[in-house]
């Protein structure tokens, strides 16, 4: 079960990173739906960061999520 959760978390992180890259490069504007999805993914990743910080299990994951 935990493997699925980790894989799903990683998928959320990659999706958020891809949307952020689109915005940061300035090549395209996000649609309303993409902006909404980015907000949803941000909340998920922020919650994951809070869990990682409270457990302090994986410093590399904490650094990555914090940078994201």
N, CA, C and O atoms as a printed pandas DataFrame, in Angstrom:
     atom_number atom_name residue_name chain_id  residue_number  x_coord  y_coord  z_coord
0              1         N          UNK        A               1    0.828   -1.197    0.000
1              2        CA          UNK        A               1    0.000    0.000    0.000
2              3         C          UNK        A               1    0.869    1.256    0.000
3              4         O          UNK        A               1    0.603    2.191   -0.755
4              5         N          UNK        A               2    1.900    1.285    0.837
5              6        CA          UNK        A               2    2.753    2.473    0.933
6              7         C          UNK        A               2    3.466    2.755   -0.383
7              8         O          UNK        A               2    3.704    3.917   -0.716
8              9         N          UNK        A               3    3.807    1.725   -1.130
9             10        CA          UNK        A               3    4.470    1.908   -2.425
10            11         C          UNK        A               3    3.555    2.661   -3.383
11            12         O          UNK        A               3    4.013    3.530   -4.124
12            13         N          UNK        A               4    2.266    2.333   -3.372
13            14        CA          UNK        A               4    1.306    3.034   -4.226
14            15         C          UNK        A               4    1.190    4.502   -3.829
15            16         O          UNK        A               4    1.099    5.379   -4.689
16            17         N          UNK        A               5    1.193    4.763   -2.538
17            18        CA          UNK        A               5    1.088    6.140   -2.044
18            19         C          UNK        A               5    2.314    6.943   -2.469
19            20         O          UNK        A               5    2.187    8.085   -2.912
20            21         N          UNK        A               6    3.487    6.357   -2.337
21            22        CA          UNK        A               6    4.720    7.031   -2.738
22            23         C          UNK        A               6    4.725    7.287   -4.236
23            24         O          UNK        A               6    5.090    8.377   -4.678
24            25         N          UNK        A               7    4.323    6.296   -5.018
25            26        CA          UNK        A               7    4.281    6.469   -6.473
26            27         C          UNK        A               7    3.288    7.553   -6.861
27            28         O          UNK        A               7    3.564    8.361   -7.748
28            29         N          UNK        A               8    2.150    7.575   -6.212
29            30        CA          UNK        A               8    1.130    8.586   -6.510
30            31         C          UNK        A               8    1.629    9.984   -6.112
31            32         O          UNK        A               8    1.409   10.958   -6.832
32            33         N          UNK        A               9    2.300   10.069   -4.961
33            34        CA          UNK        A               9    2.858   11.351   -4.526
34            35         C          UNK        A               9    3.875   11.850   -5.534
35            36         O          UNK        A               9    3.900   13.033   -5.873
36            37         N          UNK        A              10    4.710   10.946   -6.010
37            38        CA          UNK        A              10    5.726   11.320   -7.001
38            39         C          UNK        A              10    5.053   11.807   -8.287
39            40         O          UNK        A              10    5.517   12.759   -8.914
40            41         N          UNK        A              11    3.976   11.160   -8.669
41            42        CA          UNK        A              11    3.240   11.566   -9.869
42            43         C          UNK        A              11    2.691   12.987   -9.695
43            44         O          UNK        A              11    2.782   13.806  -10.610
44            45         N          UNK        A              12    2.122   13.277   -8.521
45            46        CA          UNK        A              12    1.612   14.623   -8.252
46            47         C          UNK        A              12    2.739   15.648   -8.336
47            48         O          UNK        A              12    2.571   16.722   -8.914
48            49         N          UNK        A              13    3.880   15.309   -7.757
49            50        CA          UNK        A              13    5.023   16.215   -7.769
50            51         C          UNK        A              13    5.491   16.491   -9.193
51            52         O          UNK        A              13    5.789   17.634   -9.541
52            53         N          UNK        A              14    5.554   15.459  -10.004
53            54        CA          UNK        A              14    5.995   15.624  -11.395
54            55         C          UNK        A              14    5.003   16.459  -12.192
55            56         O          UNK        A              14    5.404   17.272  -13.024
56            57         N          UNK        A              15    3.720   16.265  -11.948
57            58        CA          UNK        A              15    2.706   17.055  -12.646
58            59         C          UNK        A              15    2.811   18.531  -12.255
59            60         O          UNK        A              15    2.739   19.412  -13.111
60            61         N          UNK        A              16    2.979   18.789  -10.971
61            62        CA          UNK        A              16    3.126   20.168  -10.509
62            63         C          UNK        A              16    4.382   20.788  -11.098
63            64         O          UNK        A              16    4.359   21.932  -11.552
64            65         N          UNK        A              17    5.460   20.051  -11.093
65            66        CA          UNK        A              17    6.712   20.554  -11.648
66            67         C          UNK        A              17    6.561   20.898  -13.134
67            68         O          UNK        A              17    7.085   21.914  -13.588
68            69         N          UNK        A              18    5.858   20.069  -13.881
69            70        CA          UNK        A              18    5.647   20.329  -15.304
70            71         C          UNK        A              18    4.830   21.604  -15.524
71            72         O          UNK        A              18    5.152   22.401  -16.405
72            73         N          UNK        A              19    3.782   21.800  -14.734
73            74        CA          UNK        A              19    2.983   23.016  -14.860
74            75         C          UNK        A              19    3.794   24.251  -14.485
75            76         O          UNK        A              19    3.704   25.284  -15.148
76            77         N          UNK        A              20    4.584   24.141  -13.423
77            78        CA          UNK        A              20    5.426   25.268  -13.018
78            79         C          UNK        A              20    6.462   25.596  -14.090
79            80         O          UNK        A              20    6.742   26.767  -14.348
80            81         N          UNK        A              21    7.028   24.571  -14.710
81            82        CA          UNK        A              21    7.992   24.796  -15.787
82            83         C          UNK        A              21    7.353   25.548  -16.948
83            84         O          UNK        A              21    7.973   26.435  -17.533
84            85         N          UNK        A              22    6.113   25.194  -17.280
85            86        CA          UNK        A              22    5.408   25.894  -18.366
86            87         C          UNK        A              22    5.253   27.370  -18.054
87            88         O          UNK        A              22    5.444   28.220  -18.923
88            89         N          UNK        A              23    4.907   27.670  -16.817
89            90        CA          UNK        A              23    4.701   29.065  -16.417
90            91         C          UNK        A              23    6.029   29.816  -16.378
91            92         O          UNK        A              23    6.125   30.946  -16.855
92            93         N          UNK        A              24    7.043   29.187  -15.812
93            94        CA          UNK        A              24    8.330   29.858  -15.634
94            95         C          UNK        A              24    9.045   30.130  -16.945
95            96         O          UNK        A              24    9.764   31.123  -17.052
96            97         N          UNK        A              25    8.869   29.278  -17.942
97            98        CA          UNK        A              25    9.524   29.506  -19.224
98            99         C          UNK        A              25    8.838   30.610  -20.009
99           100         O          UNK        A              25    9.430   31.198  -20.914
100          101         N          UNK        A              26    7.597   30.889  -19.663
101          102        CA          UNK        A              26    6.873   31.956  -20.331
102          103         C          UNK        A              26    6.405   31.595  -21.732
103          104         O          UNK        A              26    5.881   32.445  -22.452
104          105         N          UNK        A              27    6.587   30.363  -22.115
105          106        CA          UNK        A              27    6.207   29.932  -23.452
106          107         C          UNK        A              27    4.713   29.837  -23.664
107          108         O          UNK        A              27    4.224   29.984  -24.784
108          109         N          UNK        A              28    3.990   29.590  -22.583
109          110        CA          UNK        A              28    2.541   29.491  -22.735
110          111         C          UNK        A              28    1.857   29.899  -21.439
111          112         O          UNK        A              28    2.432   29.822  -20.353
112          113         N          UNK        A              29    0.628   30.328  -21.586
113          114        CA          UNK        A              29   -0.168   30.689  -20.422
114          115         C          UNK        A              29   -1.005   29.482  -20.039
115          116         O          UNK        A              29   -1.370   28.664  -20.884
116          117         N          UNK        A              30   -1.299   29.389  -18.769
117          118        CA          UNK        A              30   -2.118   28.285  -18.299
118          119         C          UNK        A              30   -3.592   28.617  -18.476
119          120         O          UNK        A              30   -4.028   29.748  -18.262
120          121         N          UNK        A              31   -4.333   27.614  -18.867
121          122        CA          UNK        A              31   -5.782   27.769  -18.938
122          123         C          UNK        A              31   -6.343   27.794  -17.518
123          124         O          UNK        A              31   -5.629   27.538  -16.549
124          125         N          UNK        A              32   -7.617   28.104  -17.414
125          126        CA          UNK        A              32   -8.261   28.111  -16.106
126          127         C          UNK        A              32   -8.168   26.731  -15.472
127          128         O          UNK        A              32   -7.866   26.607  -14.285
128          129         N          UNK        A              33   -8.426   25.701  -16.258
129          130        CA          UNK        A              33   -8.368   24.328  -15.729
130          131         C          UNK        A              33   -6.961   23.960  -15.284
131          132         O          UNK        A              33   -6.793   23.312  -14.251
132          133         N          UNK        A              34   -5.948   24.361  -16.042
133          134        CA          UNK        A              34   -4.565   24.090  -15.653
134          135         C          UNK        A              34   -4.206   24.827  -14.365
135          136         O          UNK        A              34   -3.508   24.284  -13.509
136          137         N          UNK        A              35   -4.677   26.046  -14.231
137          138        CA          UNK        A              35   -4.422   26.826  -13.012
138          139         C          UNK        A              35   -5.090   26.169  -11.822
139          140         O          UNK        A              35   -4.516   26.087  -10.737
140          141         N          UNK        A              36   -6.283   25.714  -12.032
141          142        CA          UNK        A              36   -7.016   25.008  -10.977
142          143         C          UNK        A              36   -6.302   23.722  -10.577
143          144         O          UNK        A              36   -6.191   23.403   -9.393
144          145         N          UNK        A              37   -5.822   22.993  -11.571
145          146        CA          UNK        A              37   -5.077   21.756  -11.316
146          147         C          UNK        A              37   -3.771   22.057  -10.577
147          148         O          UNK        A              37   -3.383   21.313   -9.676
148          149         N          UNK        A              38   -3.100   23.133  -10.952
149          150        CA          UNK        A              38   -1.866   23.509  -10.288
150          151         C          UNK        A              38   -2.130   23.812   -8.812
151          152         O          UNK        A              38   -1.336   23.424   -7.955
152          153         N          UNK        A              39   -3.220   24.492   -8.508
153          154        CA          UNK        A              39   -3.570   24.786   -7.116
154          155         C          UNK        A              39   -3.847   23.497   -6.341
155          156         O          UNK        A              39   -3.433   23.359   -5.190
156          157         N          UNK        A              40   -4.541   22.564   -6.972
157          158        CA          UNK        A              40   -4.839   21.278   -6.325
158          159         C          UNK        A              40   -3.553   20.513   -6.040
159          160         O          UNK        A              40   -3.369   19.988   -4.942
160          161         N          UNK        A              41   -2.671   20.449   -7.021
161          162        CA          UNK        A              41   -1.405   19.742   -6.856
162          163         C          UNK        A              41   -0.525   20.420   -5.809
163          164         O          UNK        A              41    0.165   19.749   -5.041
164          165         N          UNK        A              42   -0.553   21.745   -5.784
165          166        CA          UNK        A              42    0.216   22.489   -4.784
166          167         C          UNK        A              42   -0.241   22.125   -3.375
167          168         O          UNK        A              42    0.582   21.904   -2.487
168          169         N          UNK        A              43   -1.550   22.065   -3.176
169          170        CA          UNK        A              43   -2.069   21.706   -1.851
170          171         C          UNK        A              43   -1.641   20.291   -1.458
171          172         O          UNK        A              43   -1.271   20.049   -0.309
172          173         N          UNK        A              44   -1.690   19.371   -2.402
173          174        CA          UNK        A              44   -1.280   17.993   -2.127
174          175         C          UNK        A              44    0.200   17.936   -1.758
175          176         O          UNK        A              44    0.577   17.293   -0.778
176          177         N          UNK        A              45    1.023   18.601   -2.538
177          178        CA          UNK        A              45    2.471   18.586   -2.290
178          179         C          UNK        A              45    2.819   19.318   -1.001
179          180         O          UNK        A              45    3.747   18.920   -0.298
180          181         N          UNK        A              46    2.095   20.373   -0.684
181          182        CA          UNK        A              46    2.326   21.092    0.577
182          183         C          UNK        A              46    1.993   20.201    1.769
183          184         O          UNK        A              46    2.712   20.196    2.768
184          185         N          UNK        A              47    0.917   19.459    1.661
185          186        CA          UNK        A              47    0.544   18.531    2.729
186          187         C          UNK        A              47    1.599   17.434    2.871
187          188         O          UNK        A              47    1.956   17.041    3.981
188          189         N          UNK        A              48    2.087   16.950    1.738
189          190        CA          UNK        A              48    3.137   15.922    1.771
190          191         C          UNK        A              48    4.405   16.472    2.431
191          192         O          UNK        A              48    5.064   15.762    3.190
192          193         N          UNK        A              49    4.744   17.711    2.151
193          194        CA          UNK        A              49    5.903   18.342    2.773
194          195         C          UNK        A              49    5.713   18.429    4.289
195          196         O          UNK        A              49    6.649   18.159    5.042
196          197         N          UNK        A              50    4.533   18.795    4.738
197          198        CA          UNK        A              50    4.261   18.878    6.176
198          199         C          UNK        A              50    4.436   17.515    6.844
199          200         O          UNK        A              50    4.987   17.420    7.941
200          201         N          UNK        A              51    3.970   16.477    6.185
201          202        CA          UNK        A              51    4.132   15.116    6.725
202          203         C          UNK        A              51    5.607   14.741    6.773
203          204         O          UNK        A              51    6.081   14.207    7.776
204          205         N          UNK        A              52    6.328   15.016    5.706
205          206        CA          UNK        A              52    7.756   14.696    5.672
206          207         C          UNK        A              52    8.507   15.444    6.768
207          208         O          UNK        A              52    9.374   14.873    7.429
208          209         N          UNK        A              53    8.180   16.705    6.961
209          210        CA          UNK        A              53    8.855   17.493    8.001
210          211         C          UNK        A              53    8.557   16.940    9.387
211          212         O          UNK        A              53    9.445   16.901   10.239
212          213         N          UNK        A              54    7.336   16.518    9.622
213          214        CA          UNK        A              54    6.977   16.014   10.957
214          215         C          UNK        A              54    7.635   14.668   11.240
215          216         O          UNK        A              54    7.941   14.359   12.392
216          217         N          UNK        A              55    7.851   13.882   10.221
217          218        CA          UNK        A              55    8.470   12.568   10.405
218          219         C          UNK        A              55    9.980   12.614   10.227
219          220         O          UNK        A              55   10.701   11.774   10.766
220          221         N          UNK        A              56   10.456   13.599    9.471
221          222        CA          UNK        A              56   11.893   13.800    9.217
222          223         C          UNK        A              56   12.583   12.518    8.778
223          224         O          UNK        A              56   13.692   12.217    9.217
224          225         N          UNK        A              57   11.921   11.769    7.911
225          226        CA          UNK        A              57   12.487   10.505    7.441
226          227         C          UNK        A              57   13.443   10.677    6.274
227          228         O          UNK        A              57   14.474   10.007    6.206
228          229         N          UNK        A              58   13.107   11.563    5.368
229          230        CA          UNK        A              58   13.867   11.657    4.124
230          231         C          UNK        A              58   14.257   13.110    3.852
231          232         O          UNK        A              58   13.474   13.863    3.272
232          233         N          UNK        A              59   15.458   13.505    4.266
233          234        CA          UNK        A              59   15.872   14.903    4.071
234          235         C          UNK        A              59   15.887   15.316    2.600
235          236         O          UNK        A              59   15.612   16.472    2.280
236          237         N          UNK        A              60   16.205   14.388    1.708
237          238        CA          UNK        A              60   16.226   14.706    0.278
238          239         C          UNK        A              60   14.812   15.024   -0.229
239          240         O          UNK        A              60   14.633   15.953   -1.016
240          241         N          UNK        A              61   13.824   14.268    0.214
241          242        CA          UNK        A              61   12.432   14.532   -0.173
242          243         C          UNK        A              61   11.982   15.882    0.365
243          244         O          UNK        A              61   11.267   16.619   -0.314
244          245         N          UNK        A              62   12.396   16.202    1.571
245          246        CA          UNK        A              62   12.033   17.491    2.169
246          247         C          UNK        A              62   12.639   18.632    1.343
247          248         O          UNK        A              62   11.960   19.617    1.050
248          249         N          UNK        A              63   13.908   18.498    0.972
249          250        CA          UNK        A              63   14.565   19.538    0.153
250          251         C          UNK        A              63   13.848   19.692   -1.190
251          252         O          UNK        A              63   13.585   20.810   -1.633
252          253         N          UNK        A              64   13.533   18.562   -1.836
253          254        CA          UNK        A              64   12.868   18.609   -3.142
254          255         C          UNK        A              64   11.503   19.293   -3.043
255          256         O          UNK        A              64   11.200   20.197   -3.821
256          257         N          UNK        A              65   10.687   18.860   -2.089
257          258        CA          UNK        A              65    9.360   19.432   -1.945
258          259         C          UNK        A              65    9.424   20.907   -1.570
259          260         O          UNK        A              65    8.613   21.707   -2.037
260          261         N          UNK        A              66   10.371   21.259   -0.743
261          262        CA          UNK        A              66   10.526   22.652   -0.364
262          263         C          UNK        A              66   10.927   23.511   -1.558
263          264         O          UNK        A              66   10.436   24.629   -1.715
264          265         N          UNK        A              67   11.805   22.997   -2.389
265          266        CA          UNK        A              67   12.226   23.728   -3.588
266          267         C          UNK        A              67   11.104   23.826   -4.610
267          268         O          UNK        A              67   10.981   24.824   -5.320
268          269         N          UNK        A              68   10.294   22.789   -4.676
269          270        CA          UNK        A              68    9.172   22.768   -5.627
270          271         C          UNK        A              68    8.181   23.843   -5.263
271          272         O          UNK        A              68    7.162   23.997   -5.936
